[in-house]
Structure formats: structure tokens, C-alpha cells
Amino acid sequence: MTPSSAEELQHMQAGLGKRHLSMTDDLTHSEVSSLFCDTYPKMKSASGGCLLYKASGGQGRRRLNLVPPESEGYSGSTIRCATGGGKTMLYIVPLQDEFDLSPLPSDAQEFSLMPKAECKKCFKMMPLQILALHVRECDTLEYETLSDSEPEVTNSPPAFEEKSTDAKCPVCMKTFPLLELEFHASFCGDLESSPVNTLKITFLGEAGVDTGALRKEFLTELIGGIETRLFEGEEGKGKMPKYSLNDLDNGLFRVAGEVFAVSLAQGGPAPRFLQDWCYDFLLSGTLENANKDNVYDAEFSPLIKMIEETSDLSSYSEQIVNRGFTGPINEDNKQNITRAIVMHAAARRTLMLQQLREGLQLYRLIDTMEKNREVCRSLFVVQGGNDKVDSHYIVSHLAPQMSESGTLKHTKEVQILNHFQDFLMELEDGDAKDEAALSVPQVMQWLTGQAHRHLLLSEREAFKITVQFDHTSMQRLPSHTLCYPIISACTQTITFPTAHLSNSNEFKEIMKTAVQHGGCFYRV
């Protein structure tokens, strides 16, 4: 099979990557072999012979087919014919030996012609593909050096050198030198599905190709499902993790943290539903900022309210004691009692929040949050910001492709745009209690794949929904009586058929049907 992208990187690191060779038709087999060995010095140790293969047609990983040698072996003319004059790649496959795939040093002969760049920490020049791994190793060595503020004078190597000699891969449990481990991690089978990688989504039964829209739709649905499954709280006051030891034991809160990190890094929605004290705990690990004004618990908040409104606390004695208060239960201690209940509500969620923090370490997100505490607060806390899409957000980013002003076509196009704006505003003003009712975010997701505002200002400024108009549907299909708008979520384009959308009521019904039943990615 053709190598995967990770295997290609491995070959390149080992000096066995892609090369472009020039050869004449009159080259003999021995001259071709000599040219290969000069280009790939590691081939000199492979004495068991090699054959050439080329890939079958198509994309992705493909089967390799043998290029049969002639009676005199592989000559220049044979290779020229097999490559179609240099247009098709050939693969060198050893017959009896295995090529050494260990990474080469940065100054190896094989990298002499490759572009180089300087490491900004150790100032060494090295090929770009080696630099990618070196930077991570250099970061590790620098961290280990700085963490030892008072090193002892000794004849033995520094501690970080001992640590850098070898380490185990957490997946296959094989031991590698640190540099090789970094490289090995990039192609070890189980690590290829790491959440750090770019997320690619395929919905079963749909033919969509993920160029971003499917990923955003998936993350939108996933964040919403996590919020419902693992968090609880009052509407509009933010949510806290559910007290669920079973979910904690299964590591679901860590998974939730990883999903939040991936969503923020790869264009999904921000988890803007946490209570303020939860965000503070994620950064500080303490409950100093937890108080009755920012801790909302469906069970304990009503109890606090009843205690504050009554002078006789005897009827609540058992509930107060069960919440951890050990002092006298009287009116003078109301403040302390309230504080104890608040701390009880918050403290029993700390294990869930700690596991959530572990998941947020993905992409070193916690480091960014600590450096930009207040900026990142708006991404997590419900009061800190609102990424809900409204009708104005969609309308303000429409980019209609209009016909010439004054023409009948232009008049129809303006009419359809007005109907679309009225349709969105009616959805926005609709009954919020009706869960089955269509919403503006659903329309946004239908149009673009995501139901949330773009997080970055630069993304919002660049965001536009291209609006096109089809004036020829009746000419193409004279007998048809109804057709729907066509959506391309990947290119964020909507095409309105002008023949069936001139009436306001008809427009609304067609749009509702299209959004509710036409949200699948069938168009490739």
C-alpha cells in the first residue's frame, strides 16, 4: 500500500522521503542502482535487492503494483515509460532487507539540499521536518533546565539528559529515545486518533466531505449534548457539573474538557454555560470566590432562600447539619449557615471540575486561560458573553448577488430577501417555550454548519453568506410545481428559486420544510 502521511513523514525523517531524479533513457540497471544509492545512502546496506512499484489510480491509500524489470533490469527507458515521462511516482521496495527508519541527525548528507530554519531557543540550523520535532524536544530540555534553579556541581550528566535518553510510548509500551518517541507518537496507530489532531467528521448515510461545515455541526451538537448530560443549573444563571461519581469514574468530565478545547481550537461553539465560580476554580483550584450570589444549585439554593426568609430555623436543623454546619443553629448564625451550604454545594463538585481541567490541558488551553483570565472568562461563563445567533447576525452577513437594478429580476430578488428577513424575525419573536419550534440558530446551522457566532473578531469580519438567485428553474423543469432553496454549507451559499418564493406565506412554509428536513450533507 502507499504510505500514510505519518509514514511519509517517517521516511522523510529517515532520509528516505520523496526525491525528484533526472535520468536519461540510456542509463543501465547498474547506473540506475548507483543513482538510487547516491540519493538514498541507506540503500547501500540493503544487499538483498529491490523492486520498483507504482500506485494504482485514485486517492487516499492505494495498492502498489509491481513495475516488472526487463531482461537487463531497470534501465532509464524502463523507468521513463513506467512514470509516464516523470508524471507518476515510483516506490522502491526492498526484497529481503528492511530499510533503517530511525531519524537522521540534522546535518546528515540526505538533508543537504532541503530548506532549513533556525531554532529560536538553541539557535541551531536544521531541516524543517527535523525542526518540527526538535522544537518540542528543545522545549522539554529548556523546561527541565529552568525547573532546577540550583543545580549541583557534579561529574554526572544533568538530570534532563538522563530523562531524555529514553521513554515509553503510552500506547504500544515500547521504549524509544526521546527524539524518536516524539516522532513515533506521530504515526503510532492509536495516537492517530488523538483529539489534538484536526477533527474530521463523516455522518453515516450522508455523502458530505468535511471541509469545516460538518465539523462545526458535529461540535455544535456535541457541546449541547454534553451540557445536557453532565451539567445542571437554573436557566440564565449558569450551570455547574452534576454530582455524579459514576460519570467521574468513567472519565466523562475529562472527555468534556477535551471536547471544549477542541471546539474552541477548531471553530466550534464556546461552552458558555458555566457559573462564574466554576471558571475561577478551574484556574485557581480554590473556592474563595464561591458565594450565594454566584453558586446556583437546584437543591440548595431554594434552601438558602427559605433560611434567609424565616426566623425559626428549627424545622431546617436536619438539612443544615447534613450540609456540614456544626455550630449553633440560630438566627445569629444565618450568615455562617448560608456559607456552609454554599461551600457544601460547591465542594462536592470539585472532583468533577478537576477532571474537567485535565481535559482542558489539551492544546495547553489552561495556560492560555491563566494568562488571559478575563478575556477567556467570556468563553466559559454564561454572564460573560452570548454567542447565540439572532436574525440581525445572519442578515448583516448576507452577500447577495443581485441582478441589474431596475429589472424585473432585481425586483424579485429584493422581495425574496425581504421575505427571508421577515422569516428570521418571526422565528426570533416566536414562542421560546415550544421546543419543537424552529429557531434562528437552526437556520444558521442549516446555512453554514454552525449554530453559533464566530468566536474571533477576524472570523466575524470575514464571514459572509453568499445569496444567489435561480431564475431558470421553470425553463429547466417546465412541469414542476415546487422547489426548495439549495444550500452549500461548506461554501456558505444559498440559492433561492425565484419561481416559487414570491408569496410571503408560501416562502415561510417552504423555508420551514427546507430547514427541518433538508439539513443533511447530500451534495458533494
Secondary structure, 3 states (H helix, E strand, C coil): CCCCHHHHHHHHHCCCCCCCCCCCCCCCHHHHHHHHHHHCHHHHHCCCCEEEEEECCCCCCCCEEEECCECCECCHHHHHHHCCCCCCCEEEEECCCCCCCCCCCCCCHHHCCCCEEECCCCCCEEEHHHHHHHHHHHHHHHHHHHHCCCCCCCCCCCHHHHHCCCEECCCCCCEECHHHHHHHHHHCHHHHHCCCCCCCCCCCCCCCCCCCHHHHHHHHHHHHHHHHHHEECCCCCCEEECCCHHHHHCCHHHHHHHHHHHHHHCCCCCCCCECHHHHHHHHHCCCCCCCCCCCCCCCHHHHHHHHHHCCCCHHHHHHHHHCCCCCCCCHHHHHHHHHHHHHHHHHCCHHHHHHHHHHHCHHHHHHHHHHCHHHHHHHHECCCCCCECCHHHHHCCEEECCCCCCCHHHHHHHHHHHHHHHHHHHHHCCCCCCCCCCCHHHHHHHHHCCCECCCCHHHHHHCCEEEEEECCHHHHCCCCCCCCCEEECCCCEEEEECCCCCCHHHHHHHHHHHHHHCCCCCCC
